[in-house]
Amino acid sequence: MLVEAFRDGDAGAAHVGSEHFKEAQRTLPQYLAETPRIVNATVEQDGWSELGELAVDR
């Protein structure tokens, strides 16, 4: 599983339009067994929430 996150739609668009992404499009498909599947969601949140079930006491 892979997770990637962007602060907003503009940041995601900049990533997809970047040269490193275009290079990945050219070179990575030969190593894939099938087309990757994604779940695309917009979350109205700023930053990451803590996973309380795995809280670390410090």
ABEGO torsion letter per residue (X at the ends): XBBBBBABAAAAAAAAABAAAAAAAAAAAAABABBBBBBBBBBBBBEBBBBAAABBBX
